[in-house]
């Protein structure tokens, strides 16, 4: 009985290369390994990932079980009639995790590395059959989030400015600009969430006005947690105001926003500043 993990980040998968005593030719497998007596499979896979890659992993809620009967398996220099049950989890490591490296000594793996998913799927990277089986069943974690966002203007809709925030390296769309706002906490009203988010990202107290539009976006990518997600964002965009003369500043530490500024509408319209579609759609709605 063993536990393994599919760990995908930015279209790359983390794999471990088997030692020569396991496979004489180059062969890669999922990080993981056998359970110790009395060990929970989830604890086992976290331990094995650490030993084989040096990385701290988080493990998903669901797993698949694969059975393999290898009547002529070669292990530790001898043939054996081998029956393996493999529990395969979805797992992830932080986006800023260091390069992987093997920590265990004289173990079953000798190298850990990120490989392009395309190279694994087309056979460029030689893998054990379990890798192909697991990837055939794997899909990105589906996340749908409802958020509240603010269109805050200074001046008119021609020569004025809009209050925008820039995404940090911890968020999707790093380096792009968008409206201040974010996801609703469970049980939180959109207006309350919007006031909280604007205060965190801009250091300003917002007055929430009318709902301008509902905008949605569907994409895949690495979340701030490090998990690769199939992400569907539903944005409720409100008109909002902040105190006259207020200068924004980011107050949230370690979040997905690293800069906030009043941005000339002309810079948004001419494309000189990378602004997400929701920002353009909000301005169009405000002009109607």
N, C-alpha and C positions, 0 to 999 in steps of 0.2 A: 504494500500500500504506500503510495507516494502522493505528494501534492506539488503542483506546478502553477506557473502564472504566465498569462499573456500580458506583456507590458508594452504598450504602444505609445509613442510620443512623436508628433509631427511626422507621420508617415514612416516612422522607423520602429523596429521592434528590438527589444533587448534579448539577446541569446547568449548561451554558454556553450563553449566548445568542449567536447568530451575528451578526456585524457586518452593517451595512446593505449593504456591497458584496457580501455573500454572499446575504443575504435581505432584501428591502425591508420585509417584514412581520416581526413578532416571531416568532422561531423558536428553539427550544432544542434542544440536542444533548448527547450524552455528552461529558465532557471527554476530550480526546485529539487526535490529529492524525497527520500524515504522518511516516514514518520518514526519517531522514537516511541517506545512502548508507553502508552498512556497519553501521548501528545495529541492535542487538538490539531486537525489538519490546517486550520487557518494559522495557528501559531507556527506550525511546521513550515509552511510556505514562506512566512515572513523570515523565519530563521535561515532557511535555505537561500533565499534571495540575498540576505546579508552576507552569508558565507561565500556565495558564488560570485557576487557582483560588488560587495562592499556598500550597497545602497539600502536605505531604509524605505520600505514599501508599505503602502496602504492597500488593503484587499477589499474587493467588492462583495456584494451581498449574495451573489449567486455563483454556482459552479457547475461544471459538467464532468461526468465520469466516463473514462475511456478504459476499455479492457483490451489487453494484448496478450495473446498466447504465443510464446516463442519457444517451440520445442527444441530448437537447436541453438539456443543463445550461447554466446561466449562471454564469460564473466570470470575475472580473476584467474585467467589462464586455463579455464576448463569449460567444457560444454555442459549445459544444464537445460532441463525442461522448465522454462520460466513463464510464469503467469503474473502479469503486472496489472494492477488497478491504479489508474492515475486520476486524481481529482485536479481539475484545471480551473483556476480562478482568473477573473479579471483583476489586475492590480496596476498600480501606478506609483511613480516616484516624483519628488518635487521637481519643478521645472529647473531650479538652480542646483540640482544634484551634481556632484562631481563626476568625472568620467568613471565608468565602472572598472573594478579591478578585483581579482580573486583574493579572498582573505584566507580561506581554508588551505591547509598544507596537506599534500598527498591525497587530495579528494578526487572525485570523479570528473571534475572539470578543471581546465588549465587556463582559460581565457574567457572574458566577458566583453561583449561589444554590442553597439547599436548597429543594426543592419537595415538598409532600405527594405520596406515591405515588398516592393516590386521585385527585388532581387531574390527574396525568399520565396515568393509565390511562383516565379518562373524557373526556379531551380539553380540560379546562379550561385546562391549560397546553399551548400549541401546540408540538409537537415534530416533528423530522424522523422519517421512517419507521423509521430504525435504532433509535430509542429504544423504540418499540413492539415491534419484532422482538426486541431484546435482553431486554426485560422479560418477553416471552412465554416465553422459554427460561430466564430466571433463577429461581433459588430460593435461599433462605438456605443458607449453608454448614452442613452437618450435623455436629454435634459430639456425641459420646457420651463422657462422662467418668465413671469410677468413682472414688469418694472414700471416705475413712474419717472417721468423726465420733464424737465422744465425748459421752455423757451423764454429766456429772459433777454429783453432788448433794452438798449440805451440809445435814445434818439429815434429817428424814423426808420422806415423799412427800406430806404434807399441809401442813405449816407450814414446810418447808425452802426452800432456794434451789437454783437450777440455774445453772451456769456457762454464760453465753451471750456471743456476740460480735455486734457490729453491722457491717453491710456499709457500706463507704465508697462514695464516688461512683464508684470504679473497678470496682465489681462489679455483678452483677445484684442486683435487689431492694434498691437503695440505701435506707438508713435502717431496714431491717428487721433483726430479730435471729434468730440461729440457733445451732445447736450448733457448737462449735469443731471444726475439721477442714478437710479439703480433698482435692484430687486426688492420686492415686498417681503417682509418677514411674515411668517404664518400669523394670520389674524389681524394684520396691520392694514389700515385703510390706505388707498393710494395717496391721498393728500398728506397723511401723516408721514408716510414713507418718503414722499418728495421733500418735505420740509427737513427731515432727518438727513437725507442724502445730500441736499444742497449745502447744509451746514457742515457736513463731513468733508465734502469735496471742494467747497468754495469759502467756507468760514463765514457765510452770510445767512441771515434769516429771511426766508422767502415767504411771500404771500401768494397763495395758490389761486389762480383764476379759472377760466373755463377750459374744458377739455377741447383741444384742437384737433387731434386725430388719434387713431390707433394704428400703429405701424408694426410690422413683423419682419423678422429676418431669420433665415435658416442657413446654417453653415456648420462645418466640422472643424475642430481644432483642439489644442491643448488648453484646458482650463487652468485657473490660478493654482488649483490643487495639484496639477500635474496629470490629471486624468484626461484621456482623449475622449471628447464628447461629440455627439451629434446634437447640436444645440439649436433650439428654437426660441428666439427671444420675441416676446410680445410687449411692445412699449406703449404705454398710455402717456401721451404728450399733452401737458397743460401749459397754458400761458401763465406766467408768474412774474412777480416784481420783487426787487430787493431795495433796501434803503438808498435814496439818492446819494451819490458821491461815495458809495461804499467800494472799497478796493478788495478784490477777492484774494484768498490765499488757501492753499490746501492744508487742512487740519488733520486729516486722517493719516495715520502712520502705517506704512507697509501695505497700502491698499492698491487698487488698480488705477488710481489717478496720481500722476506725478507733476502736473502743471495745470493751472487755471488762468484764464485771461479773457479780457474783453477783446474780441476779434472783429475787425472791420467786416461788414457784410460784403464789401467788394472783394475781399480775399476769399470769402466762401464762394461767391458767385463765379469768380474767374478760375477757380480750381488751384490757386497757388498754395492753398492749405488743404491737406488731406482731411476731409470731413466726411463722416459716415452718412449713409443715405437718410437716416432718420433726421439729421440736421437739415438737409435740403428739403425733405418732405415737410418738416415743421414750418419752415419759412414760407413754402408755397401755401400751406394751409393758412398761415397768418395773413397772407396777401389777398386771400379770397374774400 
